[in-house]
Amino acid sequence: MTAPPQRIGLVTNPTAGKGHGRSAGARLRTLLTGDDIVDLSAHDAPTALDRARAAVAAGALDVLAVVGGDGMAHLGVNACAGSETPLAIVPVGTGNDIARCLGVPPMDVEAAARAIGARHTCAIDAGRIDPATPDGAPAKWFGGTLYAGFDALVNARANSWRWPPGQARYTLATLRELPVFRPIPYAVTVDGARIETEAMLVVVANVDAYGGGMRVAPSARPDDGMFDVLILHRIPRTEFLRVFPKVFSGRHIGHPAVQVIRGRHVRLEADGIPGFADGEPFTSLPVTVTAVPRALQVVVP
């Protein structure tokens, strides 16, 4: 028996993957011609998120599909977490770390369409800011990593520039940030155990990678109900330059300045430090986040 058509909400970032997002979104619509497609895209991400949240809250969708990179995945997580509506990530961006962790192949719209058509889903955890936002505002979620340190400062610097495009902007921002960076005084509390330290960065990981394949927390899993909290304690700048590239392979874990703590409730405290999640501006510190087990249904191959 042929399955009935699905009602699919679609949000596309046309600029993702150096402009590949627009054609990828159009290709996905072509491949899903037997389904009812509701285009929820908008001229900016906040408006698209509002539209997606409203459709999910109304129970109007069988699945929400987002086309883009980790920023679009982050939008989808915030629309679908805590609901029964599955999220389908069509990864055509620069990072694609959340999709990669779920086994969704990047830059493969046909594979994504097949997965949506097969209706195969699984439940994963998601991180949520606690306590919930005031005045009835929607909760803030992340699916991949929350980070606040050298990496977040680089991201903030890169976001303030319009040139150069793509990954080159982040490389240049790294070179600009490094000479002025100083270790940050943190208080990190994991399940009630408090650590006060000076550190280069702190990452709260629900998945193993960020930044386009940097395996910052190789043991992190999105379905174990826990975060892996990585702290890179204070080290000299020259040593930092030697250690940081090892994050691409996960070999930084063996360094004596690296500490990984597993837990469900995490509070990060530091003065004047921005927090980024899934590559997007998230919140300023201090912040408390909780790993919510099975908070998100996702479409997987």
HUBELUR-V974884 format. One record per residue. N is the residue number from 1. PSI is psi in whole degrees, -180 to 180 (* if undefined). D_FIRST is the distance of its C-alpha to the first C-alpha in Angstrom with 1 decimal. Layout:
BEGIN
n->(N/N)
psi->(PSI/PSI)
d_first->(D_FIRST/D_FIRST)
END
This chain:
BEGIN
n->(1/2/3/4/5/6/7/8/9/10/11/12/13/14/15/16/17/18/19/20/21/22/23/24/25/26/27/28/29/30/31/32/33/34/35/36/37/38/39/40/41/42/43/44/45/46/47/48/49/50/51/52/53/54/55/56/57/58/59/60/61/62/63/64/65/66/67/68/69/70/71/72/73/74/75/76/77/78/79/80/81/82/83/84/85/86/87/88/89/90/91/92/93/94/95/96/97/98/99/100/101/102/103/104/105/106/107/108/109/110/111/112/113/114/115/116/117/118/119/120/121/122/123/124/125/126/127/128/129/130/131/132/133/134/135/136/137/138/139/140/141/142/143/144/145/146/147/148/149/150/151/152/153/154/155/156/157/158/159/160/161/162/163/164/165/166/167/168/169/170/171/172/173/174/175/176/177/178/179/180/181/182/183/184/185/186/187/188/189/190/191/192/193/194/195/196/197/198/199/200/201/202/203/204/205/206/207/208/209/210/211/212/213/214/215/216/217/218/219/220/221/222/223/224/225/226/227/228/229/230/231/232/233/234/235/236/237/238/239/240/241/242/243/244/245/246/247/248/249/250/251/252/253/254/255/256/257/258/259/260/261/262/263/264/265/266/267/268/269/270/271/272/273/274/275/276/277/278/279/280/281/282/283/284/285/286/287/288/289/290/291/292/293/294/295/296/297/298/299/300/301)
psi->(136/133/145/157/149/151/110/119/136/126/124/135/104/-19/-6/148/43/42/-2/-20/-39/-49/-33/-40/-42/-40/-40/-42/-39/-41/-22/36/-24/-6/166/110/126/109/115/8/157/177/-15/162/-42/-40/-41/-40/-43/-43/-42/-43/-43/-41/-40/-46/-32/-5/29/-6/146/-25/148/123/130/133/115/-152/-152/-27/-41/-36/-41/-42/-46/-39/-44/-23/-35/-23/136/3/179/-1/121/149/127/120/124/96/108/23/-163/-39/-66/29/-40/-46/-42/-40/-29/1/15/118/135/152/32/85/-36/-43/-40/-41/-39/-41/-41/-43/-33/-18/35/118/161/162/134/168/164/150/141/136/134/145/168/152/148/172/27/11/152/149/153/128/160/152/-25/-86/148/129/148/97/-146/-42/-40/-38/-38/-45/-43/-41/-44/-39/-21/-8/153/-12/147/167/163/-150/-26/-32/-39/-34/-46/-40/-36/-45/-33/-35/-35/-45/-24/-4/139/144/145/131/121/154/123/119/121/115/44/-13/119/134/128/126/163/131/162/-35/159/132/129/111/126/-22/173/-17/158/173/28/40/6/116/71/-33/78/-25/-3/138/140/6/24/4/12/155/152/118/114/129/122/101/168/130/159/153/-39/-38/-36/-42/-31/-36/-41/-42/-22/-12/-23/-28/-9/4/-8/-19/-29/-4/140/-20/-6/128/135/127/135/138/171/-34/126/132/128/129/130/152/128/22/127/148/131/148/131/33/2/147/134/-60/157/151/151/155/146/129/152/137/116/110/137/37/-15/128/131/147/129/158/*)
d_first->(0.0/3.8/6.4/9.1/12.3/14.9/18.5/20.5/24.3/26.1/29.7/31.4/34.9/36.0/39.0/37.2/37.8/40.7/38.8/35.6/33.7/33.7/32.1/29.7/28.5/28.2/26.3/23.8/23.2/22.7/20.0/18.1/18.3/14.8/16.0/18.9/21.9/24.9/27.9/30.2/32.7/36.3/39.8/40.4/38.7/39.9/38.6/35.1/35.1/36.1/33.3/30.7/32.2/32.1/28.4/27.6/30.0/28.5/25.0/23.9/21.9/18.8/20.8/24.2/24.7/28.3/29.6/33.0/35.1/36.0/37.4/34.0/32.5/35.3/34.4/30.8/32.1/34.4/31.7/29.1/31.3/31.5/28.3/24.6/23.6/22.7/24.9/23.8/27.0/27.2/30.5/32.7/36.0/39.2/38.6/34.9/36.0/33.5/30.6/32.3/32.7/29.0/28.3/27.0/28.7/31.1/31.2/27.7/25.6/22.9/22.5/22.4/19.7/17.5/18.4/17.5/14.1/13.5/14.8/17.1/20.2/23.4/26.4/29.8/33.2/35.0/38.7/40.0/43.5/45.2/46.6/44.1/45.4/47.7/47.4/43.7/42.8/39.5/39.7/40.2/37.9/37.7/35.2/37.3/41.1/43.9/47.2/50.7/53.5/54.5/50.9/50.5/53.8/52.8/49.6/51.6/54.1/51.5/49.8/53.2/53.4/51.8/53.0/52.3/48.5/45.9/46.8/50.4/51.1/50.3/52.5/55.3/54.9/55.1/58.4/59.7/58.8/60.1/63.8/63.9/61.5/63.1/61.5/60.1/61.3/58.2/57.6/54.3/53.2/50.4/49.6/53.2/55.0/56.9/58.0/60.5/60.8/61.3/58.4/57.0/53.5/51.1/47.4/44.9/41.9/38.3/37.3/39.4/40.3/41.5/43.2/41.0/40.8/43.9/43.2/45.3/43.9/42.4/41.6/39.8/36.2/34.0/32.6/35.9/37.1/40.2/41.9/44.0/47.2/49.1/52.8/54.8/58.3/61.3/62.3/64.6/63.2/63.8/61.9/59.0/58.8/58.6/56.0/53.6/52.3/51.3/48.5/46.3/46.2/46.6/50.1/51.8/50.8/53.7/56.3/58.7/58.3/54.5/53.4/49.8/49.3/46.0/45.5/43.4/45.9/47.9/50.7/52.2/55.6/57.5/59.6/58.4/55.4/52.1/48.9/45.9/42.3/39.6/42.2/42.8/45.8/45.0/48.1/51.8/53.1/53.6/50.0/48.3/44.6/42.4/39.4/36.7/34.3/30.6/31.3/28.7/25.0/24.4/21.6/22.4/21.3)
END
